[in-house]
Amino acid sequence: MRSSCAEVFGLSPAQVDELMIDIWDWYCGELDEELVSYVRGLRPRLKTGIVSNSADGARREETRRYAFPDLVDDIVYSHDVGLAKPDAALYALACERLGVRASEAALVDDVPANVAGAARLGLQAVLHESTTATIRAMNALIQMQ
């Protein structure tokens, strides 16, 4: 990708480095510290995971920036497994890797189609519209179990 950017856009190596930093900053966004703290508090009582529609390099960048592997029990990166949300096979794989049935799992996502895809498989699915609402919805689901 680096050499393609240099060639297509006529960039110097230093400019490519700056572009890649900007791309990863955009891709990774800002961490929702309140939501991360909430997820951290779920373990070890509950199994947790991340299912990410991702690009090559996402694991490296997210680990470097946010230490996600320390936050959850498993991470399924779409580019690693050749599946992407909202494909039910991706959610089924995530459940299998966590050792839970779909009916025992919940998904939080900010894309309605991804939430609908997870719900079709039988997961409890929460559309993330705000941190407060998501935490409230997850607490309600956890208390039902």
C-alpha positions as CSV (number, residue, x, y, z in Angstrom):
1,M,0.0,0.0,0.0
2,R,2.8,2.4,0.9
3,S,4.5,2.1,-2.5
4,S,1.1,2.4,-4.3
5,C,0.4,5.6,-2.5
6,A,3.8,7.0,-3.3
7,E,3.4,6.1,-7.0
8,V,-0.2,7.1,-7.5
9,F,0.0,10.4,-5.6
10,G,3.6,11.2,-6.3
11,L,4.5,11.3,-2.6
12,S,7.9,11.2,-0.9
13,P,8.5,8.5,1.7
14,A,8.0,11.1,4.4
15,Q,4.7,12.2,2.9
16,V,3.6,8.6,2.7
17,D,4.5,8.2,6.4
18,E,2.3,11.2,7.2
19,L,-0.5,9.9,5.1
20,M,-0.5,6.5,6.8
21,I,-0.6,8.2,10.2
22,D,-3.6,10.2,9.1
23,I,-5.3,7.1,7.7
24,W,-4.8,5.1,10.8
25,D,-5.9,8.1,13.0
26,W,-9.1,8.2,11.0
27,Y,-9.6,4.5,11.0
28,C,-9.1,4.0,14.7
29,G,-11.0,7.1,15.8
30,E,-11.2,8.2,19.4
31,L,-11.6,5.6,22.1
32,D,-14.8,5.8,24.2
33,E,-13.1,5.5,27.6
34,E,-16.4,5.1,29.4
35,L,-17.5,2.2,27.3
36,V,-14.1,0.6,27.5
37,S,-14.2,0.9,31.3
38,Y,-17.6,-0.8,31.3
39,V,-16.4,-3.7,29.1
40,R,-13.4,-4.1,31.3
41,G,-15.7,-4.4,34.3
42,L,-17.6,-7.3,32.7
43,R,-14.6,-9.6,32.9
44,P,-14.0,-12.3,34.2
45,R,-17.7,-12.7,35.0
46,L,-18.7,-12.6,31.3
47,K,-16.8,-13.5,28.2
48,T,-16.3,-10.5,25.9
49,G,-15.1,-10.1,22.4
50,I,-14.8,-7.7,19.5
51,V,-16.0,-8.4,16.0
52,S,-14.5,-5.9,13.6
53,N,-14.9,-5.2,9.9
54,S,-11.3,-4.5,9.5
55,A,-8.4,-3.7,7.1
56,D,-5.0,-5.3,7.1
57,G,-3.0,-3.7,9.8
58,A,-6.0,-3.0,12.1
59,R,-4.8,-5.6,14.7
60,R,-1.4,-4.0,14.9
61,E,-2.8,-0.4,15.1
62,E,-5.6,-1.1,17.6
63,T,-3.3,-3.2,19.8
64,R,-0.6,-0.4,19.8
65,R,-3.1,2.3,20.5
66,Y,-5.7,0.7,22.7
67,A,-4.4,-2.7,23.9
68,F,-7.7,-4.4,22.8
69,P,-6.3,-7.9,23.3
70,D,-6.0,-7.1,27.0
71,L,-9.6,-5.8,27.1
72,V,-11.5,-8.8,25.8
73,D,-11.3,-12.6,25.5
74,D,-11.2,-12.7,21.7
75,I,-11.1,-10.4,18.7
76,V,-12.4,-11.5,15.2
77,Y,-11.0,-9.3,12.5
78,S,-12.9,-9.7,9.2
79,H,-9.7,-9.4,7.1
80,D,-8.2,-12.3,9.0
81,V,-11.2,-14.6,8.6
82,G,-12.6,-13.6,5.2
83,L,-16.1,-12.7,6.5
84,A,-17.6,-9.3,7.3
85,K,-20.6,-7.9,9.2
86,P,-23.5,-8.4,8.8
87,D,-22.8,-11.9,7.6
88,A,-24.3,-14.3,10.1
89,A,-21.3,-16.6,9.6
90,L,-19.0,-14.0,11.2
91,Y,-21.2,-13.8,14.3
92,A,-21.4,-17.6,14.5
93,L,-17.6,-17.8,14.3
94,A,-17.2,-15.2,17.1
95,C,-19.7,-17.2,19.3
96,E,-17.8,-20.4,18.6
97,R,-14.5,-18.9,19.5
98,L,-15.9,-17.6,22.7
99,G,-17.6,-20.9,23.5
100,V,-21.1,-19.5,23.7
101,R,-24.4,-20.1,21.9
102,A,-25.8,-17.2,19.8
103,S,-28.7,-17.0,22.3
104,E,-26.2,-16.4,25.1
105,A,-24.4,-13.6,23.2
106,A,-25.0,-9.9,22.7
107,L,-23.6,-7.6,20.0
108,V,-23.3,-3.8,20.2
109,D,-22.8,-2.0,16.9
110,D,-23.5,1.4,15.5
111,V,-24.6,0.2,12.1
112,P,-28.3,-0.9,11.9
113,A,-27.6,-3.6,9.3
114,N,-25.0,-5.2,11.5
115,V,-27.4,-5.2,14.5
116,A,-30.1,-6.7,12.3
117,G,-27.7,-9.4,11.0
118,A,-26.7,-10.4,14.5
119,A,-30.4,-10.5,15.6
120,R,-31.3,-12.8,12.7
121,L,-28.7,-15.3,14.1
122,G,-30.3,-15.1,17.6
123,L,-27.9,-12.7,19.3
124,Q,-29.2,-10.0,21.5
125,A,-28.4,-6.9,19.4
126,V,-28.0,-3.4,20.6
127,L,-27.8,-0.4,18.3
128,H,-25.1,1.9,19.8
129,E,-26.4,5.5,19.7
130,S,-24.9,6.7,22.9
131,T,-22.6,5.3,25.6
132,T,-25.2,5.8,28.3
133,A,-28.0,4.1,26.4
134,T,-25.7,1.2,25.4
135,I,-24.6,0.6,28.9
136,R,-28.2,0.7,30.1
137,A,-29.3,-1.7,27.5
138,M,-26.4,-4.1,28.2
139,N,-27.1,-4.0,31.9
140,A,-30.7,-4.9,31.3
141,L,-29.7,-7.9,29.1
142,I,-27.2,-9.1,31.7
143,Q,-29.8,-8.9,34.5
144,M,-32.2,-11.0,32.4
145,Q,-29.7,-13.9,32.4
